[in-house]
Amino acid sequence: MDIDAMHYQEKVVISGSEYEASRNRSTGQVNIPYTNAPDADIGDIITLKSGPREMSLRILDLSFIQGGTLNIGTNHPNLLQLTVENLTSAAHKPSTQSSTINIGSIAGEHVQVGNQNSQTFNISIQHLAEKIAQSSDPEAKSLLKKLLENSTVGSLIGAGVSVLLGKL
């Protein structure tokens, strides 16, 4: 088995020229040995040939390293390191939805706009009882009184129940 032949098993086409390459999918890096520098730049779309498959990659970053191959796996002394984005697989990934909501003016303490979001706010039972007592809503007063008279609620709140009931 030829160890050198295992280093650069893929081919990449840059500006119409084909080069040996190796790709690390987990880091999005493609290494290309060269003698004469390929004409590559950030934003360019290149084609990677891996077995019978071809995929399009966009160059996000690049680095030309003189003597970078150490002549391991190739006769070319220099190494072009590319950081790439796989454009071929991007079409098969789920897209994220974003909504644009234009609102003229909103007034209020708690406003919720958007999808799949929530609001959390805390209020003390004393504050709730005071606000309901100040209101002119007999149904709210009746419901709160019924809640406070419940034995489970009474055992949780304790002696404070009688004070709260007195406010209603």
HELIX and SHEET records of a PDB file:
HELIX    1   1 ASP A    4  MET A    6  5                                   3    
HELIX    2   2 LEU A   87  ALA A   90  1                                   4    
HELIX    3   3 ILE A  125  GLN A  134  1                                  10    
HELIX    4   4 PRO A  138  GLU A  149  1                                  12    
HELIX    5   5 SER A  151  ILE A  157  1                                   7    
HELIX    6   6 GLY A  160  LYS A  167  1                                   8    
SHEET    1   A 7 GLU A  10  ILE A  14  0                                        
SHEET    2   A 7 SER A  17  ASN A  24 -1                                        
SHEET    3   A 7 GLN A  29  TYR A  34 -1                                        
SHEET    4   A 7 ASN A  78  ASN A  86 -1                                        
SHEET    5   A 7 ARG A  53  ILE A  65 -1                                        
SHEET    6   A 7 ILE A  45  SER A  50 -1                                        
SHEET    7   A 7 GLU A  10  ILE A  14 -1                                        
END                                                                             
